[in-house]
Amino acid sequence: MSYIEIVKGENTGRTFRLPKEAFLGRTSDNAISLPDTNVSRRHAVIHSKESYFVITDLASSNGTFVNGKKLPRYEPRPLNDDDSIVICSTTMTFHAEGKIPKLSKKAMLIAGILQIFKGRKKHDKKLIPAVAMKSSTVEQVPFHFKQQDLKGISTVKKQIHDIGSLTMVFSSETRTAPVSAAMDASCSFLDGKPEEKNSAGDLPAALKRLQAMVRVSNNLSAITKPETLLEKIMESIFDIFPHADRAFIMLYDPESGEMIPELGRSRGSKTGQGEFPVSRTIINMVMEKKQSILSSDAMKDGRFEAQMSVMNLSIRSLMCAPFMYKEELLGIISVDNMSGLHSFVHEDLAMLTSIAGQAAIAIKNADLFTAIGKETEVRAKLSRYLSKDVVEGVIAGTIPFHMGGEKKYGTVFFCDIVGFTGMAEKLSAVEVVGKLNRYFAFTTEIITRNRGTLHKFGGDMIMAFWNVLFADEHAQENAIRASIEMQQAVWQFDCECNSSGQLPVYIGIGCNTGEFAGGNVGGEDRMEYTVIGDNVNLAQRIESLASRWQVFVTEHTYRPATSSCSAIKLPLAQVKGKTSSIQIYSIRGIRNSDGIMLLNIPVHILGDTGANIGAGMLTECRTANNDLDLVLSSNVPVQKGAKLTVEFDIPELDGTIRMDSKVIAAESCDETTAYNVALGNCSGKEALSFFKPGFCIESKKTWDQMKRH
């Protein structure tokens, strides 16, 4: 069972076993509670995905860091064993297995380096040879062996298949004897014989083997290519066991469900034809028992007395160990020698078992690395054509492939460029596409960053929704926040357009919340996930009423976010397809999780004479110690200390709303004509009311008086 260990912070020393999904956050309802005011209520989540875990930052205020790198919001990041996770003042370590049991003082250092996984579950695998390799010269020759050639045939004593200068020999024995010289796959080279554990010479020998294992660990840890990994494993075998004559590796293929010999090697170059002994009895014992087997003199070992392959090939000593990752059998490794002078001993078997444990981790990591790489490549390609959330749903299986829909309750968003037709008439088709691509690049990022699902483009139209493909208890607030941020981003985009002599872009946004159907529509050859219903249509009708710099929402969207918003209550509207009038609100600000008020208030900047000298947009309001500071994005250069008067450009309201202020800081934005200005000493009661969360004023204008301008 994988778990999280707190290594720094308030709960230092505590461990948390990981279920399929574990939330991390400030409040006690999280699986891992981090009582720190800088931690978000729901900061991050760790969940299992197939055979590994991933961690996702949930748009936290202060970020989630893995191995020193900050995670992008809502992008799953695979976790590897011993990964360091930092959330504010808490540092955690991810462990892919349960706690390592306490060892003797001599072994504690080694236990921190090695991770030997236990295996208990029985597997019934097939054996099919595929590729062999001879000593120092790489020579790969494919060959095939049927299942019936390997097991269950008592009439055949052995099968021999030539593969170049090497021959793999598979025997078919009829007798097996009880295992008497075996070691559990979880044991290591530290587990010597009982009478040897306290000997004076045991520690130097253990340290020498430790040095060899550290080299193995270092050699394998950074390898991600399976073929290179097997070469390194084989090199380690002949380095650590100087008396080994031959070795081969078999790996389990999950696609075919078969065990495939991947690599074989003989020490040095030999004349004539070398042979690889492959005994089904020995291999089956290792596979079924999940145990490593040693025979210091195989020709005299009663367990293998019926194996003609062992005797005919003059094997004097052999070892065979499984590659075990958790309870999964990944393959086996076999080593033998033909000299009666240098037989393998118990410590050699322990060393081979440890190498197999290290190799299993490396093999699994390489497989996961390859699988994640392929999945990432597929996801990246699909995300260019489909919403990332749709791609995740298809890959995870949460979006069914059958036609039809199901009831959903969420928030639907539509955005349109005001006067797009007129703008397109003044540009070439190529220029229109280029401008739209630049515009879509930053607007879609804002939607996904605020947990929205980008649904589709329709010319200059953008459609998105919240709380449909994944749960979002703050769907309305997130949709409104995305809308405000988009209007701010469009202002900056227009400043870039102005600086290069291009036409500006203006957008109107509409949102509605309610029930609708979500599911697949289309045909068997081509289908699309979409949302359909009256509430979806209403969102588009609301958007058609919005002019530049306006965010219009229905009452069902506004009510859950009332305490966070600054809004204007508009007159009842009659829209197409509705017999009853609809209540609409114009949103001019929303409070962020960090207390900052995001604003969408376009303004005129007035000179000393009261004349209009430029335009701008109030984008932020911060309150500290009862002092109110504003951020103004402007196309007018101003100096620190200057007095500034701004006039709200809000067509929903009668009269003129002005605010006097003082410039406390100003800086220019690169490559644009925009200036970021910090304002203080603000005055104007009516204007200041707009910067308070929960503020709502009623418009006295008619819809005809609020036409697009």
Buried (B, 14 or more C-beta within 10 A) or exposed (E): EBBBBBBEBEBEEEBBEBEEEBBBBBBEEBBBBBBBEBBBBBBBBBBBBEEBBBBBBBBBEBBBBBEEEEBEBBEBBBBBBEBBBBBBBBBBBBBBBEEEEEBEEBBEEBBEEBBBBBBEEEBEBBBBBBBBBBBEEEEBBEBEBEEEBBBEEEEEBBBEBEBBBBBBBBBBBEEBEEEEBBBBBBBBBBBBEEEEEEEEEBEEBBEEBBEBBEEBBEBBEEBBEBEEBBBBBBEBBBEBBEBBBBBBBBBBBEEEEBBBBBBBBBBEEEEEEBBBBBBBBBBBBBBEBBBBBBBBEBBEBEBBBBBBBBBBBBBBBBBBBBBBBBEBBBBBBBBBBBEEEBBBBBBBBBBBBBBBBBBBBBBBBBBBBEBBEEBEEEBEEBBEEBBBBBBBBBBEEEBEEEEEBEEBBBBBBBBBBBBBEEBBEEBEEEEBEEBBEBBBEBBBBBBBBBBBBBBEEEEBBBBBBBBBBEEBEBBBBBBBBBBBBBBBBBBBBBBBBBBEEBBBBBBBBBBBBBEBBBBBBEEEEEBEBBBBBEBBBBBBBBBBBBBBBBBBBBBBBBEBBBEBBBBBBBBEBEBEEEEEEBBBBBBBBBBBBEEBBBBBBBBBBBEEEEEEBBBBBBBBBBEEEEEBBBBBBBBBEBEEEEEBBBBBBBBBBEEEBBBBBBBBEBEEBEEBBBBBBBBEEBEBEBBBEBBBBEBEBEBEBEBEEBEBE
